[in-house]
Amino acid sequence: MSIADTTTLLAQLRTVLDLTNTEVQIAETRVAQARTEAVKRELTRNAANGRDRAAAIEQAIRDLGGYPDVIGPFLGRAAAAVKALTEQAEPFDEALLGDLALEDQLLDRSRYIKALAVAAKQPEVIALADRLITAHAATVEWLTTVLAEDALGGPAALRRTPLQAATGAAVKLANLPGLWTARSVDRALEVIRNFRPNVDQLIDRGAHAGELAGRVLSGSRDAALAAAEDITRGDGAEQAADALHALRSASGALDPAELPIADYDELPVAEAISAVKELTDPSDIRVIVAWEEAHKNRQRVVSAAQTRLAAIAQEVVGIS
């Protein structure tokens, strides 16, 4: 084995070690975004496995006569902290694409390490590289599936943070075609303000302000949104009404009769899971999960819905 071979191999191992430390910290920050306990456990286990891989990489560096970077874990924490902070101002998909880019780099470098180890006749490093390739290929597949789930309307395995949700909504609003009348947009925005504490400021103008204000002040948020949708649709502003319906769906504010599964609110867990497994439209799955989380919050049902969506997402992106 030449000095050049050793130098290159050690350099790549040190780089992968630094990236792995960042990966571990990111996995730990993602735990708070897990939609279900099963996903939370998976992310926690991934972080632990990442620490094990980091220890194995450190040992490989020592076995080759090198010295691991002792500040690597601290740099990893710092990089993950910066990433977690900056991504809060990004749409959810951009944050996940950043995670995917990191995993792609780890996967590519692990393959390169294997090639270097083969050339240097280092069987233990070859075995380590195979382990890294398997782990990062699985994570790339998982993140690709989560992105596809989000693209299909969710429910993704990870939840958006409140700031990411607001940012994503702003991006979508900016991309909407300018077909709504000012009156329809004003009414839609006024209804959305119902999520703020000052409900009495929800309505300050509009032909039906008095009627809608009465419903808002005398009823719940769900009733207010339903009333706003009815009024807006009655005015012929179908796009604004559709936007309000989507808002009701996403917040779990639909009436049971509006759900895509008949008599869903009366189904026991086993029957609800069976019915969810039959759904084929991602938007229907999203509606069920939003309603479930807002009302009964049965984790087994939510997990089943997420699993069903993951299967659809993997089919869409060609993951077998």
CORJOQUI-V629735 format. One record per residue. N is the residue number from 1. RES is the residue in one small letter. PSI is psi as a letter, one per 40 degrees, with the letter a starting at -180 (NA if undefined). OMEGA is omega in degrees with one decimal (NA if undefined). D_FIRST is the distance of its C-alpha to the first C-alpha in Angstrom with 1 decimal. Layout:
N:RES:PSI:OMEGA:D_FIRST, N:RES:PSI:OMEGA:D_FIRST
//
This chain:
1:m:h:-177.6:0.0, 2:s:i:177.5:3.8, 3:i:d:-179.8:6.7, 4:a:d:179.0:8.3, 5:d:d:-179.1:6.4, 6:t:d:-177.7:7.1, 7:t:d:-179.2:10.4, 8:t:d:-179.3:11.5, 9:l:d:179.0:10.9, 10:l:d:-180.0:12.7, 11:a:d:-180.0:15.3, 12:q:d:178.3:16.1, 13:l:d:178.2:16.4, 14:r:d:178.7:18.8, 15:t:d:179.2:20.8, 16:v:d:176.9:21.2, 17:l:d:178.4:22.3, 18:d:d:-180.0:24.9, 19:l:d:178.3:26.1, 20:t:d:176.9:26.4, 21:n:d:175.1:28.5, 22:t:d:179.4:30.7, 23:e:d:-179.8:31.0, 24:v:d:-177.8:32.2, 25:q:d:177.9:34.9, 26:i:d:178.1:36.0, 27:a:d:-179.9:36.4, 28:e:d:177.3:38.5, 29:t:d:-179.9:40.7, 30:r:e:-178.7:41.2, 31:v:d:-178.9:42.7, 32:a:e:-179.8:46.0, 33:q:e:-177.9:46.2, 34:a:h:-178.4:45.9, 35:r:d:-177.8:49.0, 36:t:i:177.9:49.2, 37:e:d:179.5:48.2, 38:a:d:178.7:45.9, 39:v:d:178.3:43.9, 40:k:d:178.3:43.9, 41:r:d:-179.5:42.5, 42:e:d:179.6:39.8, 43:l:d:177.4:38.8, 44:t:d:177.9:38.9, 45:r:d:178.1:36.7, 46:n:d:178.7:34.2, 47:a:d:178.6:34.1, 48:a:d:177.7:33.4, 49:n:d:177.3:30.7, 50:g:d:176.8:29.1, 51:r:d:176.5:29.2, 52:d:d:179.0:27.5, 53:r:d:178.4:24.7, 54:a:d:178.7:24.4, 55:a:d:179.4:24.1, 56:a:d:178.6:21.4, 57:i:d:177.2:19.4, 58:e:d:-179.4:20.0, 59:q:d:178.7:18.8, 60:a:d:178.3:15.5, 61:i:d:178.8:15.1, 62:r:d:-178.8:16.1, 63:d:d:178.6:13.8, 64:l:e:178.2:10.8, 65:g:e:179.1:12.7, 66:g:a:-179.6:14.6, 67:y:h:178.0:18.4, 68:p:i:175.8:20.3, 69:d:h:-174.1:23.0, 70:v:e:-180.0:26.1, 71:i:e:-179.9:28.5, 72:g:d:179.4:26.9, 73:p:d:179.4:29.5, 74:f:d:176.2:32.2, 75:l:d:177.8:31.1, 76:g:d:178.3:30.9, 77:r:d:-179.1:34.5, 78:a:d:179.9:35.7, 79:a:d:179.5:34.3, 80:a:d:179.6:35.9, 81:a:d:178.1:39.1, 82:v:d:179.4:39.3, 83:k:d:-179.2:38.7, 84:a:d:-179.3:41.3, 85:l:d:-175.6:43.8, 86:t:d:-175.9:43.4, 87:e:e:178.8:43.3, 88:q:d:178.4:46.8, 89:a:e:179.4:48.3, 90:e:i:169.6:46.5, 91:p:i:-175.4:47.7, 92:f:d:-177.3:46.1, 93:d:d:178.7:44.2, 94:e:d:177.4:42.5, 95:a:d:179.9:41.3, 96:l:d:176.8:39.9, 97:l:d:174.8:38.3, 98:g:d:175.9:36.5, 99:d:d:-178.0:35.2, 100:l:d:177.8:34.2, 101:a:d:177.7:32.3, 102:l:d:-179.2:30.3, 103:e:d:176.6:29.5, 104:d:d:178.9:28.6, 105:q:d:177.4:26.1, 106:l:d:179.7:24.6, 107:l:d:-179.1:24.5, 108:d:d:179.9:22.9, 109:r:d:177.8:20.2, 110:s:d:176.9:19.5, 111:r:d:178.0:19.1, 112:y:d:177.5:16.7, 113:i:d:178.7:14.7, 114:k:d:179.3:14.8, 115:a:d:177.9:13.6, 116:l:d:-179.2:10.6, 117:a:d:176.8:10.0, 118:v:d:180.0:10.7, 119:a:d:-178.3:8.3, 120:a:e:-179.5:5.4, 121:k:f:179.1:7.6, 122:q:g:-174.1:9.1, 123:p:d:-179.3:12.8, 124:e:d:177.6:14.5, 125:v:d:175.3:13.5, 126:i:d:179.3:14.5, 127:a:d:177.8:17.8, 128:l:d:-179.9:18.3, 129:a:d:176.8:18.0, 130:d:d:177.8:20.5, 131:r:d:179.9:22.8, 132:l:d:-179.6:22.7, 133:i:d:180.0:23.4, 134:t:d:-177.4:26.3, 135:a:d:-175.7:27.8, 136:h:d:175.1:27.7, 137:a:d:178.7:29.0, 138:a:d:-179.6:31.9, 139:t:d:175.4:32.7, 140:v:d:179.1:32.7, 141:e:d:-179.1:35.1, 142:w:d:-179.9:37.2, 143:l:d:176.0:37.5, 144:t:d:178.0:38.4, 145:t:d:179.4:41.1, 146:v:d:177.0:42.5, 147:l:d:178.8:42.7, 148:a:d:176.5:44.5, 149:e:d:179.9:46.8, 150:d:d:179.1:47.7, 151:a:d:-179.7:48.3, 152:l:e:176.4:50.5, 153:g:e:177.4:52.6, 154:g:a:5.8:51.0, 155:p:h:177.2:51.2, 156:a:i:-179.3:47.5, 157:a:d:178.7:45.6, 158:l:i:176.8:45.5, 159:r:i:169.8:48.6, 160:r:i:170.5:49.0, 161:t:i:179.1:49.9, 162:p:d:-179.4:53.5, 163:l:d:177.2:52.3, 164:q:d:178.2:50.0, 165:a:d:179.6:52.9, 166:a:d:179.0:55.2, 167:t:d:178.7:52.8, 168:g:d:178.6:52.3, 169:a:d:179.4:56.1, 170:a:d:178.6:56.6, 171:v:d:179.4:54.1, 172:k:d:-179.5:55.9, 173:l:d:-179.7:59.3, 174:a:d:-178.0:58.3, 175:n:e:-179.8:57.4, 176:l:i:176.1:60.6, 177:p:i:-175.9:62.9, 178:g:g:-176.9:66.0, 179:l:e:-179.6:68.4, 180:w:i:172.1:69.8, 181:t:i:179.6:73.0, 182:a:d:-178.7:73.1, 183:r:d:-178.9:75.3, 184:s:d:179.4:72.9, 185:v:d:178.6:69.9, 186:d:d:-177.8:71.9, 187:r:d:179.4:73.0, 188:a:d:179.8:69.4, 189:l:d:179.2:68.1, 190:e:d:178.9:71.1, 191:v:d:180.0:70.3, 192:i:d:178.8:66.7, 193:r:e:177.3:67.9, 194:n:d:178.9:69.2, 195:f:e:177.9:65.8, 196:r:i:-175.9:66.8, 197:p:d:-174.4:69.1, 198:n:g:-177.6:72.0, 199:v:d:-177.3:73.3, 200:d:e:177.4:76.6, 201:q:e:-176.3:74.9, 202:l:d:-173.8:73.6, 203:i:h:176.8:76.4, 204:d:e:175.8:78.3, 205:r:i:178.9:79.6, 206:g:i:-175.8:80.0, 207:a:d:-177.6:82.8, 208:h:f:-176.2:81.9, 209:a:d:-178.3:80.9, 210:g:d:-179.6:83.7, 211:e:d:-177.5:83.0, 212:l:d:178.9:79.2, 213:a:d:179.3:79.6, 214:g:d:-179.8:82.0, 215:r:d:-179.2:79.5, 216:v:d:-174.5:76.6, 217:l:d:-177.3:78.7, 218:s:e:-176.9:80.2, 219:g:a:-178.7:77.2, 220:s:i:175.0:73.5, 221:r:d:-178.4:70.6, 222:d:d:179.5:70.2, 223:a:d:179.9:73.9, 224:a:d:179.4:73.6, 225:l:d:178.4:70.8, 226:a:d:179.3:72.6, 227:a:d:179.7:75.8, 228:a:d:178.7:74.0, 229:e:d:179.8:72.5, 230:d:d:-177.4:75.9, 231:i:d:-178.7:77.6, 232:t:d:178.8:75.0, 233:r:d:178.4:75.1, 234:g:d:177.4:78.8, 235:d:e:179.9:78.8, 236:g:e:179.1:76.9, 237:a:g:-172.5:73.7, 238:e:d:-178.4:71.5, 239:q:d:177.8:68.2, 240:a:d:178.7:69.0, 241:a:d:178.2:70.1, 242:d:d:178.2:66.9, 243:a:d:178.1:64.9, 244:l:d:177.1:66.9, 245:h:d:177.3:66.5, 246:a:d:177.4:62.7, 247:l:d:177.4:63.0, 248:r:d:179.7:65.1, 249:s:d:-176.6:62.6, 250:a:d:-178.5:59.6, 251:s:e:179.7:61.5, 252:g:f:-173.9:62.8, 253:a:e:179.0:66.3, 254:l:i:171.8:67.5, 255:d:i:179.2:70.4, 256:p:d:-178.6:69.6, 257:a:e:-179.2:71.6, 258:e:e:-177.1:69.2, 259:l:i:-177.2:66.1, 260:p:e:176.3:64.6, 261:i:h:-176.9:65.1, 262:a:h:177.0:68.8, 263:d:f:-174.9:70.1, 264:y:d:-175.6:66.6, 265:d:e:-179.8:67.9, 266:e:e:-175.9:69.7, 267:l:h:171.2:66.7, 268:p:i:-173.0:65.2, 269:v:d:-176.1:61.5, 270:a:d:-179.0:60.8, 271:e:d:177.5:62.9, 272:a:d:178.3:61.5, 273:i:d:179.3:58.0, 274:s:d:-179.2:59.1, 275:a:d:179.8:60.8, 276:v:d:-179.0:57.8, 277:k:e:179.8:55.6, 278:e:e:-178.1:58.0, 279:l:i:-179.3:57.7, 280:t:e:-178.9:56.1, 281:d:h:-179.5:56.7, 282:p:d:-179.8:54.2, 283:s:d:176.8:57.1, 284:d:d:177.9:59.1, 285:i:d:178.8:56.3, 286:r:d:-179.6:56.1, 287:v:d:-179.2:59.8, 288:i:d:-178.7:59.8, 289:v:d:179.7:57.0, 290:a:d:179.8:58.7, 291:w:d:-179.1:62.0, 292:e:d:-178.7:60.5, 293:e:d:-179.3:58.7, 294:a:e:-174.4:61.9, 295:h:c:-173.9:64.2, 296:k:d:177.1:63.1, 297:n:f:177.6:59.4, 298:r:h:-172.2:58.5, 299:q:d:178.8:54.8, 300:r:d:179.0:54.5, 301:v:d:179.0:56.2, 302:v:d:179.0:54.1, 303:s:d:178.7:50.9, 304:a:d:178.8:52.3, 305:a:d:179.1:53.1, 306:q:d:178.0:49.7, 307:t:d:179.3:48.1, 308:r:d:179.4:50.5, 309:l:d:179.3:49.6, 310:a:d:179.5:45.9, 311:a:d:177.7:46.4, 312:i:d:-178.8:48.4, 313:a:d:-180.0:45.8, 314:q:d:176.9:43.0, 315:e:d:-179.2:45.1, 316:v:d:-176.6:45.8, 317:v:e:174.5:42.2, 318:g:f:175.2:41.1, 319:i:h:-177.8:39.2, 320:s:NA:NA:39.9
//
